[in-house]
Every structure is written in C-alpha cells, then in structure tokens.
Amino acid sequence: MKFKFEDLLIWQRAMDLGDDMDRLADLFPKKEMYNLSSQIRRASDSIALNISEGSILQSGPEYRKFLGYSIRSIAEVVTCLHKAKRRNYIEMDIFEKYYKDCFDLINMTIAFRNKIKY
C-alpha cells in the first residue's frame, strides 16, 4: 500500500533535500537556532509537504498551486544557502552541491507542474 506521491521523483528528492538541510542547519552557530537554522529547515520541509498535500484529492489547478508553493520554498532554501555562505557557516563546495540540488529540483518541479492540466 502506498500513496501516489511517494512514487514521484520530485517528492523523493524533496525528502532528501529536507534531510540534508536538517543536518546542514546543525552546523550553523547556536545564535542561528531560531533564525536561519529554523528557516532553512521549515523551507526545505515545505517542499515535500506541499507536493504531497497537493497530490491528494485536488483539481489540476489546485495541484499546480501547491507545486507553486514548493517551487517558492526551493527558492527560499537557495536564499538561506546564500546567507549561510555569506556568513561563513558553510564552505563553497557545500554551497555549490546544495545549490545544484535545488537548481535540479526546481527545474524538475516546474516541468512536472507544466504537465498538469488546468
């Protein structure tokens, strides 16, 4: 038994990104616990949450709306990564790896959303 969203590659990748951002946030300074650490965790978790929520009993336009929320959450994660890099919480190689993950995921999500009928 399985929910249909569990087979979606975008949902699987979003789940992985959420786990990665949770571990990354653990490396930020304690002073960021309620700021950047919390924000990157919430934004990255929101990606998979909106993909799954939109897939259940929604019309095409409604599903597209939830995928739009996921896309915006990916952009939020990218901004958090930029802030972490600018504040010297992460090295450039870590930034580039997760930036690419976000870039790939946002493009996959946009392509998937474009296939859903209005």
Contacts in CASP RR format, 6 or more apart in sequence:
PFRMAT RR
TARGET T0000
AUTHOR 0000-0000-0000
METHOD contacts of the structure
MODEL  1
MKFKFEDLLIWQRAMDLGDDMDRLADLFPKKEMYNLSSQIRRASDSIALN
ISEGSILQSGPEYRKFLGYSIRSIAEVVTCLHKAKRRNYIEMDIFEKYYK
DCFDLINMTIAFRNKIKY
3 52 0 8 1.000
3 55 0 8 1.000
3 56 0 8 1.000
4 55 0 8 1.000
5 11 0 8 1.000
5 51 0 8 1.000
5 52 0 8 1.000
5 55 0 8 1.000
5 56 0 8 1.000
6 12 0 8 1.000
8 51 0 8 1.000
8 55 0 8 1.000
8 112 0 8 1.000
9 108 0 8 1.000
10 51 0 8 1.000
10 70 0 8 1.000
10 105 0 8 1.000
10 108 0 8 1.000
10 109 0 8 1.000
10 112 0 8 1.000
11 48 0 8 1.000
11 51 0 8 1.000
11 52 0 8 1.000
13 101 0 8 1.000
13 104 0 8 1.000
13 105 0 8 1.000
13 108 0 8 1.000
14 44 0 8 1.000
14 47 0 8 1.000
14 48 0 8 1.000
14 51 0 8 1.000
14 70 0 8 1.000
14 105 0 8 1.000
15 48 0 8 1.000
16 101 0 8 1.000
17 44 0 8 1.000
17 47 0 8 1.000
17 48 0 8 1.000
17 77 0 8 1.000
17 98 0 8 1.000
17 101 0 8 1.000
17 102 0 8 1.000
17 105 0 8 1.000
18 41 0 8 1.000
18 44 0 8 1.000
18 45 0 8 1.000
18 47 0 8 1.000
18 48 0 8 1.000
20 44 0 8 1.000
20 98 0 8 1.000
20 101 0 8 1.000
21 40 0 8 1.000
21 41 0 8 1.000
21 43 0 8 1.000
21 44 0 8 1.000
21 77 0 8 1.000
21 80 0 8 1.000
21 98 0 8 1.000
22 41 0 8 1.000
22 44 0 8 1.000
24 40 0 8 1.000
24 84 0 8 1.000
24 90 0 8 1.000
24 94 0 8 1.000
24 98 0 8 1.000
25 32 0 8 1.000
25 36 0 8 1.000
25 37 0 8 1.000
25 38 0 8 1.000
25 40 0 8 1.000
25 41 0 8 1.000
26 37 0 8 1.000
27 89 0 8 1.000
27 90 0 8 1.000
28 36 0 8 1.000
28 37 0 8 1.000
28 84 0 8 1.000
28 89 0 8 1.000
29 89 0 8 1.000
32 89 0 8 1.000
36 80 0 8 1.000
36 83 0 8 1.000
36 84 0 8 1.000
36 87 0 8 1.000
36 89 0 8 1.000
39 76 0 8 1.000
39 80 0 8 1.000
40 77 0 8 1.000
40 80 0 8 1.000
40 81 0 8 1.000
40 84 0 8 1.000
43 73 0 8 1.000
43 76 0 8 1.000
43 77 0 8 1.000
43 80 0 8 1.000
44 73 0 8 1.000
44 77 0 8 1.000
46 69 0 8 1.000
46 70 0 8 1.000
46 73 0 8 1.000
46 76 0 8 1.000
47 70 0 8 1.000
47 73 0 8 1.000
47 74 0 8 1.000
47 77 0 8 1.000
47 105 0 8 1.000
48 70 0 8 1.000
50 66 0 8 1.000
50 67 0 8 1.000
50 68 0 8 1.000
50 69 0 8 1.000
50 70 0 8 1.000
50 73 0 8 1.000
51 66 0 8 1.000
51 67 0 8 1.000
51 70 0 8 1.000
51 109 0 8 1.000
53 66 0 8 1.000
54 62 0 8 1.000
54 63 0 8 1.000
54 65 0 8 1.000
54 66 0 8 1.000
54 67 0 8 1.000
55 63 0 8 1.000
55 66 0 8 1.000
58 66 0 8 1.000
60 116 0 8 1.000
60 117 0 8 1.000
60 118 0 8 1.000
61 118 0 8 1.000
63 116 0 8 1.000
64 113 0 8 1.000
64 116 0 8 1.000
64 118 0 8 1.000
67 109 0 8 1.000
67 112 0 8 1.000
67 113 0 8 1.000
67 116 0 8 1.000
68 109 0 8 1.000
68 113 0 8 1.000
70 109 0 8 1.000
71 106 0 8 1.000
71 109 0 8 1.000
71 110 0 8 1.000
71 113 0 8 1.000
74 102 0 8 1.000
74 105 0 8 1.000
74 106 0 8 1.000
74 109 0 8 1.000
75 106 0 8 1.000
77 98 0 8 1.000
77 102 0 8 1.000
78 99 0 8 1.000
78 102 0 8 1.000
81 90 0 8 1.000
81 95 0 8 1.000
81 98 0 8 1.000
81 99 0 8 1.000
81 102 0 8 1.000
82 95 0 8 1.000
84 90 0 8 1.000
84 95 0 8 1.000
85 92 0 8 1.000
85 95 0 8 1.000
END
